Amino acid sequence: MLLLAMADEVYRLYFAFRELEESTPCPGGSLGRSILLTLHLQGRRSVPDLAYRHSLTRQRVQQVVNVLLREELLHRRENPGHKRSYLLELSGSGRKRARELLHQERKFFRNRISWVKDRKIIDCTLIMREFREEMERRRESGSQKAGRLFSAG
C-alpha cells in the first residue's frame, strides 16, 4: 500500500511539473526538454541510448531528435562504436537553451520548495533511483526473456 501511495505522488508530481514545462516551452515538448538536459549533463548519446533512458521506442525519440535537429539545437556525429547509429551532441544554441532550461528549473524549485532541506532531497532521490533501477532491471530481464521466446523458434 505504501508503494502505491508513493506511485500516486510521483504521478501527481509529474502533472505539477507541467507548470514548469508550460512556463518555458521547448521544441519537442517534455521529451525535447529531457533530451537537451540529458545531453547537457551527460554528453553525447545515441538515439538508442536516449530511448532506453526514457523507456520509449527509438522511433519516438527519433521524431523529437529530428525536431531538435531542425531547430539547430543538436548536431549528429559519427559513432565509432556503431555504423548506423549517430551520436548526438548539443550545438552552441542547444547548450545555451539547456543552460536557460536549467536556470528556469532552479528558479522554479527555489521559489516553491526552498524550505526542504538537502538531506530530505538526497534521501528522496536515492529511494526513487533505487525504485527506477529495479524497474529497469525487470524491464531488461523481461525483454531478454521475450527475446529467448522469439529466437527459440
C-alpha positions in Angstrom: 0.0 0.0 0.0 2.9 2.4 0.8 4.4 1.9 -2.7 1.0 2.7 -4.3 0.9 5.9 -2.3 4.4 6.7 -3.5 3.5 5.9 -7.1 0.4 8.2 -6.7 2.7 11.0 -5.5 5.0 10.5 -8.5 2.1 10.8 -10.9 0.7 13.8 -9.2 4.2 15.4 -9.1 4.6 14.8 -12.8 1.4 16.8 -13.5 2.5 19.5 -11.2 5.8 19.8 -13.2 3.7 20.6 -16.3 3.6 24.1 -14.9 7.3 24.3 -15.3 7.2 23.0 -18.9 4.4 25.3 -19.9 6.3 28.3 -18.5 9.4 27.5 -20.6 8.3 25.7 -23.8 10.9 23.7 -25.6 10.9 22.2 -29.1 9.8 18.6 -28.9 7.9 19.2 -25.6 8.8 17.4 -22.5 10.9 14.8 -24.3 12.8 17.5 -26.2 13.5 19.2 -22.9 14.7 16.0 -21.4 16.9 15.2 -24.3 18.5 18.6 -24.2 19.2 18.3 -20.5 20.5 14.8 -20.8 23.0 15.7 -23.5 24.0 18.8 -21.5 24.6 16.9 -18.3 25.9 13.6 -19.7 27.4 14.4 -23.1 27.0 12.7 -26.4 24.4 9.9 -26.7 22.8 7.9 -29.5 19.1 7.6 -30.1 19.0 4.1 -28.7 20.7 5.3 -25.5 18.2 8.1 -25.2 15.3 5.7 -26.0 16.4 3.3 -23.3 16.9 6.1 -20.7 13.3 7.3 -21.4 11.7 3.9 -21.8 10.4 4.9 -25.2 10.8 3.5 -28.7 13.7 4.6 -30.8 11.2 5.8 -33.4 9.5 8.2 -30.9 12.9 9.5 -29.7 14.0 9.9 -33.3 10.9 12.0 -34.1 11.8 14.5 -31.3 15.5 14.4 -32.2 14.5 15.4 -35.8 12.7 18.4 -34.4 15.7 19.4 -32.3 18.0 18.9 -35.4 15.7 21.2 -37.5 15.8 23.8 -34.8 19.6 23.5 -34.9 19.8 22.6 -31.2 21.7 19.3 -31.9 24.5 18.1 -34.2 24.9 14.5 -35.4 28.3 13.0 -35.2 29.7 9.7 -36.5 29.5 6.9 -33.9 32.8 4.9 -33.8 31.0 2.2 -31.9 28.1 1.8 -34.3 27.9 2.4 -38.1 24.1 3.0 -38.3 23.5 5.0 -35.1 24.9 8.5 -34.9 25.9 10.3 -31.7 24.0 13.4 -30.8 25.5 16.4 -29.1 24.3 19.9 -28.4 25.1 22.7 -30.8 26.1 26.1 -29.4 22.4 27.2 -29.4 21.5 23.9 -27.9 23.9 24.4 -25.0 22.5 27.9 -24.5 19.0 26.6 -24.5 19.9 23.8 -22.0 21.5 26.4 -19.7 18.4 28.5 -19.9 16.2 25.5 -19.0 18.4 24.6 -16.0 18.3 28.2 -14.8 14.5 28.2 -15.1 14.2 24.9 -13.2 16.5 26.1 -10.4 14.4 29.3 -10.1 11.1 27.2 -10.2 12.2 25.0 -7.4 13.8 27.7 -5.3 10.6 29.6 -5.3 8.4 26.6 -4.4 10.3 24.3 -2.1 13.2 26.3 -0.7 12.3 25.1 2.8 13.1 21.5 2.0 16.5 20.5 3.4 19.1 19.0 1.2 19.1 15.7 3.3 15.5 15.1 2.5 16.0 15.7 -1.2 19.0 13.4 -1.2 17.1 10.6 0.6 14.1 11.0 -1.7 16.4 10.9 -4.8 18.1 7.8 -3.6 14.8 6.0 -3.0 13.4 7.0 -6.3 16.6 5.9 -8.1 16.5 2.5 -6.4 12.9 2.1 -7.4 13.7 3.2 -11.1 16.7 0.9 -11.3 14.7 -2.1 -10.1 12.0 -1.4 -12.6 14.7 -1.1 -15.4 16.2 -4.4 -14.3 12.9 -6.1 -14.5 12.2 -4.5 -17.9 15.5 -5.7 -19.2 15.1 -9.2 -17.9 11.6 -9.3 -19.4 12.9 -8.2 -22.8 15.6 -10.8 -22.6 13.0 -13.5 -21.8 10.9 -12.3 -24.7 13.9 -12.4 -27.0 14.6 -16.0 -26.0 11.0 -16.9 -26.7 11.1 -15.5 -30.2 14.5 -16.8 -31.1 13.8 -20.4 -29.9 11.6 -20.9 -33.0 
